[in-house]
Structure formats: C-alpha cells, structure tokens
Amino acid sequence: GFLLQRDSGGPWTVAAVDPDGPAVKARLLVGDVVVKWNGGEPPRYAQRWLGQQKPGDVLHLRVKREEKELSLDITLGEAREKFYQVAE
C-alpha cells in the first residue's frame, strides 16, 4: 500500500508507503509525483480507484523524482484493515 495526497488541483504526491507492501518493492518513494497512471491521467479519486481493483492487478505509474521520470509497475495486494476491540 501507499497513500496519495494533493493540494487543490495539484498533482498527486506519494505521502506514505507501507514498508511491507508491494509499492516499496516497486521502488515507490514518499515525495514521488504521479505523472501518468496506467498510461493516462491519474484518476480524480485515486484511493477509490485502488479500492475497486483486484489483488494481483498491476498499476503502471510514471513518477517524477528529483527532476527524473521513472516507470514503476506495482502489483496490487489485498486491502487490509485493522480493527481493535477493548474488553474488560
């Protein structure tokens, strides 16, 4: 997993990368700016798009990092949620 953020109307920027997830294995780094998403413009609601994909699907990203552009392929994993319960 990874988390994206953007200022109003600005580009998507990687805000966090799960250290155990497939994005880090694809070399995605915090601060990378998403230029292309599967060959086109990044979706308006990237997190919603990601939630609609299946584990094993591949996301092709073109990112800008330190004035260079890189192509990264991320094999999507399962979305996991942690639930906590307090009991006496």
KEZAKOL-752913 format. One line per 3 residues: their letters; for each residue x, y, z of N, C-alpha, C. Coordinates in Angstrom, 3 decimals. Each point is the difference from the previous one (the first is absolute). Layout:
<atoms>
A	X/Y/Z/X/Y/Z/X/Y/Z ~ ...
</atoms>
This chain:
<atoms>
GFL	0.734/-1.155/0.000/-0.734/1.155/0.000/0.810/1.276/0.000 ~ -0.703/0.998/-0.433/0.547/1.347/0.017/-1.151/0.984/0.118 ~ 0.336/1.201/0.424/-0.997/1.043/0.199/0.387/1.190/-0.848
LQR	-0.984/0.548/-0.722/0.226/1.168/-0.831/-0.677/1.217/0.608 ~ 0.561/1.163/-0.300/-0.639/1.254/0.409/0.214/1.017/-1.100 ~ -0.843/1.017/-0.014/0.216/1.097/-0.944/-0.667/1.251/0.519
DSG	0.618/1.108/-0.332/-0.599/1.293/0.289/-1.056/0.245/-1.065 ~ -0.921/0.896/0.265/-1.108/0.217/-0.925/0.502/0.244/-1.425 ~ -0.359/-0.938/-0.879/0.354/0.120/-1.401/1.436/-0.350/-0.338
GPW	0.822/-0.297/0.990/1.398/-0.331/-0.255/0.191/-1.463/-0.325 ~ 1.250/-0.398/-0.207/0.270/-1.408/-0.330/-0.095/-0.891/1.231 ~ -0.206/-1.292/-0.238/0.019/-0.982/1.086/1.448/-0.214/0.433
TVA	0.216/0.028/1.295/1.319/-0.240/0.571/-0.103/-1.154/0.980 ~ 1.002/-0.870/0.017/0.012/-1.136/0.914/0.297/0.526/1.402 ~ -0.956/-0.221/0.928/0.130/0.491/1.377/0.538/-1.070/0.939
AVD	-0.250/-1.273/-0.302/0.452/-1.095/0.861/0.083/-1.277/-0.828 ~ 0.940/-0.858/0.376/0.162/-1.302/-0.648/0.127/-1.045/1.097 ~ -0.831/-1.046/-0.076/0.059/-1.100/0.966/1.335/-0.725/-0.173
PDG	0.820/-0.056/1.058/1.325/-0.609/-0.129/-0.033/-1.499/-0.325 ~ -1.139/-0.655/0.188/-0.116/-1.425/-0.297/-0.844/-0.284/-1.241 ~ -0.398/1.050/-0.720/-0.920/-0.186/-1.114/0.673/-0.048/-1.357
PAV	-0.801/-0.256/-1.023/0.534/-0.119/-1.356/0.515/1.313/-0.577 ~ -0.496/1.136/0.472/0.465/1.287/-0.534/1.465/0.241/0.321 ~ 0.423/-0.371/1.197/1.410/0.184/0.358/0.877/-0.948/-0.816
KAR	-0.510/-1.177/-0.309/0.750/-0.952/-0.831/0.156/0.527/-1.423 ~ -0.960/0.831/-0.448/0.062/0.603/-1.335/0.846/1.279/0.004 ~ 0.553/0.363/1.160/0.873/1.163/0.178/-0.745/1.332/0.044
LLV	-1.273/-0.006/0.366/-0.749/1.230/0.180/0.461/0.657/1.298 ~ 0.236/1.310/-0.035/0.496/0.717/1.173/-0.908/1.158/0.371 ~ -0.012/0.330/1.285/-0.720/1.187/0.466/0.585/1.209/-0.723
GDV	-0.879/0.849/-0.500/0.429/1.188/-0.729/-0.063/-0.158/-1.507 ~ -0.130/-1.240/-0.506/-0.141/-0.197/-1.438/-1.283/0.686/-0.471 ~ 0.072/0.640/-1.168/-1.159/0.676/-0.583/-0.509/-0.858/-1.157
VVK	-1.279/-0.346/0.031/-0.594/-0.861/-1.027/-0.252/0.826/-1.261 ~ 0.641/-0.427/-1.097/-0.136/0.677/-1.289/-1.027/-0.729/-0.872 ~ 0.085/-1.314/-0.063/-0.935/-0.822/-0.785/-0.474/-1.174/0.838
WNG	-1.237/-0.418/-0.231/-0.644/-1.087/0.735/-0.553/-0.960/-1.039 ~ 0.598/-1.158/-0.163/-0.398/-0.962/-1.036/-0.037/0.660/-1.383 ~ 0.995/0.855/-0.272/0.134/0.623/-1.309/-0.819/1.251/-0.216
GEP	-0.829/0.364/0.965/-0.844/1.185/-0.151/0.112/0.918/1.208 ~ -0.962/0.870/0.102/-0.036/0.913/1.141/-0.358/-0.762/1.270 ~ 0.560/0.403/1.130/-0.395/-0.629/1.266/-1.490/0.233/0.252
PRY	-0.678/-0.973/0.598/-1.436/0.174/0.270/-0.229/1.100/1.031 ~ -1.154/0.591/-0.074/-0.340/1.075/0.938/-0.051/-0.512/1.435 ~ -0.502/-1.223/0.169/-0.102/-0.618/1.325/0.852/-1.273/0.001
AQR	1.291/0.179/0.177/0.949/-1.110/-0.122/-0.262/-1.107/1.018 ~ -0.289/0.343/1.242/-0.219/-1.017/1.023/-1.246/-0.827/-0.324 ~ -1.033/0.629/-0.531/-1.205/-0.738/-0.402/0.337/-0.951/-1.153
WLG	0.774/0.485/-0.978/0.415/-0.844/-1.117/0.756/-1.224/0.509 ~ 0.938/0.217/0.901/0.783/-1.106/0.545/-0.889/-1.018/0.706 ~ -1.010/0.489/0.708/-0.913/-0.879/0.711/-0.853/-0.868/-0.914
QQK	-0.123/0.384/-1.256/-0.820/-0.748/-0.951/0.799/-1.047/-0.772 ~ 1.299/-0.071/0.242/0.847/-0.949/-0.717/0.083/-1.320/0.756 ~ 0.489/-1.037/-0.703/0.139/-1.320/0.609/1.464/-0.244/0.367
PGD	0.235/-0.785/1.045/1.378/-0.390/0.301/0.628/-0.676/-1.223 ~ 1.211/0.376/-0.306/0.691/-0.548/-1.163/-0.039/0.908/-1.213 ~ -0.955/0.950/-0.044/-0.013/0.979/-1.091/1.285/0.818/0.072
VLH	0.445/0.493/-1.143/1.238/0.785/-0.045/-0.332/1.449/-0.313 ~ 0.553/0.895/0.792/-0.127/1.436/-0.210/1.308/0.492/-0.603 ~ -0.085/0.627/-1.169/1.178/0.540/-0.672/0.055/1.495/0.290
LRV	1.000/0.412/0.754/0.156/1.411/0.345/1.223/0.588/-0.691 ~ -0.123/1.247/-0.385/1.141/0.804/-0.441/0.100/1.100/1.043 ~ 1.134/0.055/0.692/0.170/0.971/1.086/1.202/0.890/-0.276
KRE	-0.071/1.199/0.580/1.118/0.936/-0.088/0.683/0.019/1.358 ~ 1.329/-0.190/-0.037/0.796/-0.007/1.216/1.308/0.729/-0.292 ~ 0.242/1.064/0.719/1.243/0.772/-0.164/0.281/0.320/-1.461
EKE	-0.975/0.580/-0.685/0.121/0.429/-1.398/0.153/-1.142/-1.001 ~ -0.145/-1.253/0.438/0.037/-1.154/-0.906/-1.367/-0.659/0.013 ~ -0.367/-0.618/-1.114/-1.233/-0.774/-0.060/0.343/-1.483/-0.026
LSL	-0.756/-0.758/0.778/0.207/-1.443/0.119/-1.313/-0.722/-0.263 ~ 0.084/-1.192/-0.586/-1.170/-0.865/-0.183/0.043/-1.085/1.062 ~ -1.095/-0.157/0.727/-0.099/-1.002/1.062/-1.239/-0.848/-0.224
DIT	0.119/-1.306/0.203/-1.139/-0.914/-0.071/-0.235/-0.556/1.392 ~ -1.207/0.210/0.515/-0.346/-0.442/1.345/-1.081/-1.065/-0.102 ~ 0.303/-1.188/0.479/-0.996/-1.066/0.065/-0.816/0.232/1.266
LGE	-1.281/0.241/-0.192/-0.855/0.355/1.129/-0.268/-1.208/0.885 ~ 0.028/0.254/1.301/-0.295/-1.039/0.977/-1.405/0.177/0.543 ~ -0.274/-0.678/1.082/-1.309/0.096/0.641/-0.038/1.204/0.923
ARE	-1.141/0.645/0.047/-0.202/1.083/0.957/-0.279/-0.624/1.362 ~ 0.735/0.450/0.992/-0.192/-0.543/1.349/-0.388/1.127/0.939 ~ -0.901/-0.320/0.875/-0.400/0.947/1.022/0.235/-0.639/1.355
KFY	0.422/0.803/0.951/0.193/-0.488/1.356/-1.150/0.496/0.857 ~ -0.549/-0.904/0.759/-1.070/0.343/0.932/0.487/-0.326/1.402 ~ -0.292/0.892/0.900/0.395/-0.192/1.396/-1.261/-0.019/0.848
QVA	0.064/-0.801/1.036/-1.121/-0.095/0.912/0.531/0.100/1.420 ~ -0.692/0.769/0.786/0.377/0.121/1.411/-1.007/-0.824/0.792 ~ 0.527/-0.891/0.798/-0.870/-0.859/0.805/0.501/-0.010/1.428
E	-0.943/-0.189/0.910/0.372/-0.088/1.414/0.111/-1.436/0.431
</atoms>
